[in-house]
Amino acid sequence: MPRRMTRRTFVKATSAAVGAALFVPASAFGANEKLSVACVGVGGRGGEDMDGVSRENVLAICDCDERTLKKAGAKAEIAKARQFTDFRVMLEEMGDKLDAVVVGTPDHTHAPVALMAMRMGKHVYCEKPLAHNVREIRLMRELAKEKKLATQMGTQIHAGDNYRRVVELIRAGAIGTVERAHNWVPTSYSGSQKNVKRPTGTHEVPKGLHWDLWLGPAAERPYHPDYHPFWWRGWWDFANGALGDMACHHMDLPHWALDLRDARTIESQGPDPDPEVAPPWQIVDFHYPARGDKPPVHLTWYHGGKRPPGLDEIEAKQAENAKEKKPQKWSAGTLFVGDKGMLLADYDRHVLLPEADFKDYKRPEKSIPKSPGHHNEWVRACKEGTPTLCNFDYSGALAETVLLGCVAHKAGTKIEWDARAMKITNAPAANKFLTREYRKGWEIDGHA
């Protein structure tokens, strides 16, 4: 069992290597040389991220659940990796051997891991929604830029051909000027499957789970299966509900296609705010100002069974056209509304509407190259200095916007956002929701 790291050594480790090389030049890697990588959080989505870089030289893996760690370490590609339960110890002991770190932990520990790694000059791949709160995301964005690191957020759908074709159509003006868009998913997280209030009772911590490490910066509370291993997504202390989980995938498409950045106002509809749990449903309106020759855009997000008005009719018309007995449901997706038509898309398909109007439409030439793969794009960037499409500047701005939808819900009011100042201007009390209180010893920059 690795020794427990104190707050002093944690802060010392995160401040290390300030004068070290900040970006690996292409000449540092031979044609067949592998990247030296550590993976933190190797179960579930994190395990898939580990698999995504397993062709590289995975020197270390870390998970606060020894059962997950053992299972990951049994894979042939990972068998020689050193195993750790505390990422701070791993980075302290392995830091000089590593080029890059993959972060696949629950949301509330993204920033502690990523910031420590980046302060040591390591390239970082981090799962969505990048961090637990807006302030953490901003710190990660700024540090990545300062140190010129190769970064990528885990919005894997961005690498798919379908999104690329949609972006090309929108940018080519296929449906004219677009000032309205919608995103929706059926997903709902609110507390756990059984509890929407903080659970009570005593439960034994599963053997091999280091509960204190799993809690990380969150306030101490007893272990309960309503938090781990899955239902943490429904609790504010650990995540941001369905909006935080899914919006970085779906809002990515209008952000990319319409070149959106920094919504000016955000307003959320939903159940009354709860200090503990995320809402089971939300409708969030994001208003983006005009930029240069780009028009203003109104984007609405829906989850938990809420859907855009008119979608049922669109589905019914599609079924009629296809002579189907039942409408083909678009359970999740994006609807762009232009002044010359509409475009409906999900992860794998898209259609121009009304279909009859676009029967003879000639699609634009493909202009966005095929992706080498979302993880491979980042690995190549680490080795060669090439750009990644979901770097922390682009994806961080997207993730900040997404989490502002959670802030608006918690605040219970429409918020006006000054992105440059990172401040809510019309409701000062809501600014407290841009960050969190950190458990002693887990402060991400020396103070809470």
N, C-alpha and C positions, 0 to 999 in steps of 0.2 A: 504494500500500500504506500503510495507516495506521501511524503510529509505534508502537513497542512501549511499552506502559504499564509503568511501574515499580511496585514494591510501594508506594512512598510515595504515588504519585498514585492508585493503586487505593484505598488506605485513605482518602485525602483525599476522593476522589469518593464513597465509600460513606458518609462522614460529612456530606456536603453537605446543604444545605436542611433542616436540623433544625428551623429556625424557620419553614419555609414552611407554606402551607396544607396540611392533611393529608387533607381530603376535599372533593371538588368538590361544592358544593351544586347543587341542581337549577336554581337561578336562573342559574348560570354558563353553562348551555347553552340556546341557543334551541331551538325546537321541531324544527328541521331541521339543527341544528349537529352536525357529526361529531366523534367522539372522535379525538384525535391519538395514534396507536399506533405502537409499535415491536415487531417480532417477532424473537425470538432462537431460532435453530434452525428452518430453513424447509424441511427435507426430511422425507419420511415423515410421521409423525404431526404433527410441527411444521408441515409444509406444509399439512396439513388444518386445523390451528388458524389459520394465516395466512389461508386461504381463508374460515374462519368469521368473521373480522373484516374481510374485505376491502372491505365496504361502508362501513367507517369510513375515516378519513384515515390510511392507513399511511404514515408519514413515513420510516421506516427499517426495513431488514431486515438481519439479521446471521447469518452462518454461517461457521464456520471452514473449510468446504470451498467454494472459489470456484466449482466446477462446480455445486453445489447452489444457491449464491447467484445465479449467472447464470440458471439455469433458473427460479428463483422470480421474479427480477426481470423476466423476459420476459413475465409475465402482465400483461394490460392494466391491471388494477386496481392493480397494484403498480409499474408502470413508472416512476413519478416518485419512488419511495422511494430515499433514499440507501442505499448498500450498504456494509456493514462486515464485517470478518472477526473483530474483537475487540469483544465486547460492552462492555468497560470503556471503550474509546475512544468507542464509540457513545453510551453514557450520559453520558460527560463532555462530549461535543460537542453532543449533542442534548437533554440532560436538561431544559433550560428550555422546550423546545418540546413535550414529551410529557406526555400525561395518564396513559398506561397502557402496560404491557409484557406481551407474551405470551411465555411460556417453553416451548419445545418441543424442548429439547436432550436428550441422554442423561441418565439420572438423576443422575450424579455432578456435573453442573454446574447442576442446578436451583437449589440454594440459593445458590451464588455470584452467579448472575444475579438471582434474585428478591430476595435480601436487599439487594443494591446498589440495585436499583430502588425497593424499599420504603423504604429509608433516605432516598431522595430524594423520598419522598412520592408515588410512582407506584402506581396500582392494578395488580394483577397477576393474570393467568390463568396457571396452571402445570399442566403435565401430571402425571399420576399416576406414581409413588406419592408425589408432592409433593416428596420429597427423597431423598437417598442413605441417610440414617441418622436415627435417632430424635431426636438432639440438633438436627440441622438443621431438622427439622420443627417441633420445639418453638420454636426461635428464630423461624421464619416465622410460626407461630401467634401468638406473643406480640407480634411487631412489627406484624402486621396489626391486632391489637386496639388496641395502643398508638396507632397512627396513624390508626385508624378508616378503613381502606382497603377498597375493594370487591375481594373476592378470589373466586376460583373454581378448584377443582381439576378437571382434565380427565377426569372420570368421565361421559362423554357419555351413557351408557345411563340415567343418573339422570333425564334429560329425557324419556325415552320413556313412552308411555301405559301400557305393560304393567307396569312397576315400580309406577306409581301405583295401578293396580287391585289389585295384590298387597298393597301396604301397606294399602289400605282394607279388604281382606278380613281380613287379620291383625288389624288394630286393631278391626274390628267383631266379633271373636270367632268368625269363621266356623268355625275348627277348634279353638276353645276356648283354653285356656291353653297357651302354647308355651314349653317349657323346653329343647327340643332342636332343632338345625338343622344342616344339612350344606351345604357348598359344594364343588364339584369342577370341574376343567378337565383336558383331556388334555395340556395344554402341558408341555413339558420343555425347560429350558435348563441345560446343564452344560458350562462351557467353550464351545467352538465345535462346529460340526458334525463337525469332524475331530479336534480336540484337547481332552483333558480335563486336560492339564497345560500349564503356560506354554510357548508355542511358542518354538522356537529358530530360528536362521538369520537371515540379513539380507535384508530386503525394502525395496525403494526406496519412499519415500513417494510416493503418487500425486500427480501434478502438480496444484497448486492446493489441496492439503490442508495446513493449518497444524497439524501434528501436536502441537506444543507446546501450542497453544490447545485442541485437542481433549482432550488429557490433563487440562488444567486442574489441579485440586487433587490428582489421582492421582499416585502416584510415577512417576518417569520410567521408561520402558521403550521399546525400539525399536518402530517401527511394524510391525504384522503384520495381514494381512487376516483373521485369526481374531478381531480386535477390531472392526475398522471395515471396511465400513459397518454390519453388522448384529449380529454375534455378541457385541457388548459385553454383552448381557443375561445371559450365562452366567458373567460374571466378577465377583467381589465388589468389585474396585476400581472398577467402573463401574456396577453395578446389583445387583439382589437376586433374580435368577433368575425362575422362573415365578411364585412367590409374590408378589414385588414387581411383576411385570408385570400379573398378572391379578386378584389378590385385591381390589384397590380397586374393581374393577367388580362382582365377584360378592358379596363380603362387604358391600358397600354395601347390598344389599337386606335382609338380616337386621338390619344396624345401623339402618337407617331404620325398618323395620317394627316391630322390637322395642325401639326406642329404646336400643340398646346403646352402651356407652361404657366404655372402660378395663377390659379384661380383667384379672382379678386374678392368674390363673396361666396359663402358656402352656407346652406341652410338645410337642416335635417328635419324630416317628419318621422315620427315613430312613437313607441310607448314612452311613458315618462322615464327620464334618466334614472338609472340605478347606480349607486356608487361601486357596486361589486361586479355586476354582470353586464355584458354587451346586450343590445336589444335583439329580440328575435326577428324583427323586420325593420327596415329603414327605406325611406325615399329621400335621396340627397340631391339637391340642386347645386351644381357648380357653375358659376358664371365667370368666363374668361374674357378679359378685355381685348379689344382689337390691338394687333401688333404689326406695325409696318403695313404691308398690303394684306394682312390676314384679318378677316372680319371677327367680330366678337362671337363667342360660341357659348351656348347654354347646353351643358351635359347633365343628364339626370341618371342617377344610380338607383337600382331597386334590388332588394333581396328579401328572403323569407316569404316568398309567395306573391310579392308585388311585381307587376309587369307593366310595361309601357302601354298607354292607351292606344287602341287601334291594332295591337299585335294579334289579338284573336281574329280580327277581320282579315288581316294579312295572311294568317295561317289558313283560314277557311278558303280564301281566294286561291291560294297555292294548291290546296287540295282539290278544288273545283277544276283548276287548269289541268291537274294531273289525273283527274277522274278517280280520285281516291275517296273512299267512304268516310274516312276520318281525317281531320287536319293533321299534318305533320308538325308536331310541337317543336318550337325552338325553346328548349328549357332554359338556355342561357345564351347570351350573345350581345351583339352590338347592332343598333339601327342608326344609320346615318340618314338624315333628312336634308336633301338639297332642294334648290329651286327648280331642278329639272328631273327630279326622280328621287329614289331612295336606294340604299344598299343595306342588305341584311346579312349578317355574318356571325359565325361562331368560330370555334377553333379550327374546324376542318372544312368548312364550306362557306360559300357566299353566293348571293343572287342579287341582280339588279332588278328594281321594281319601278313601275309595273312591268312584268315580264314581257308583255306584248310590245311595249314601247322600245325594248332593248333587243328585240329578236334579231335584228341585223347590225347590232352595235359591234364595231371593230375595236377590240381591246388594244390598249397601248402596248408597245414593245416592253418586254421585261427589262427593268432597269436596276432592280435590287438583286444583287447576286445571291445564289443559293448559299445558305449557311453551311459552314463545315461542321456544325453542331454547336449547341449553346456552350457546353463545357470546353469543347475544342477551340472555340473562338477565344475564350479567356486564356487557355493554355498557350495558344499561339501569341497572344498579346504579351503574356509574361515573358516569353522567350524572345520575341522579335520587336516588341514595342508597337505593334499594330493596334488600331483602335478596336474597342468592343462596342457593340450597339447598345448594350444595356449597362454601360459604365455608370458609376455612382453619380455623375453629374446629371445625365438624362434620367436614370431610374430613381435617383434620389429625389429629384423634383416631382416625379410621378408619385412616389411613395409619400412624400410630404403632403401632397394634395389629397391623397387617399385618407391619410390619418387626420387631416383637418375635417373630414366628414365625421369622424369619431369625436373630435373636439367640439364641433357644432352640436352634436347630439348631447354630449355631456353638459355643455353650456346651456342648452335649452333655448338657444336664440340664434338668429342669423348672425354670422360673423363676417367682418370685413378684414381682409388679410393683406398686410404689407410684407411681401416676401423678402424684400431687400433688408428691412429692419428686423425680420422674423418676429412680427408683433401683430396681435389683433388690435385694431385701432378703435373699434366702436364699443367693445365690451371688455374693458381691461381685466375684469375678474376671470375671464376665460383663458387668459394667458397661462394660468397655473396648469392647464391641461396640456400645455406644450411639452412638459417634462414630467418627472415623477420624483418622489422621495426615494432615496437610495439607502439600503441597509448599510449600516456602518461596516466599512471595509470593502464595499463594492462600489464606491463612488467612481465614476468614469473619468473624471478629470481632477481629482483631488478634493472636490467638494460636491455636496448634494445639489 
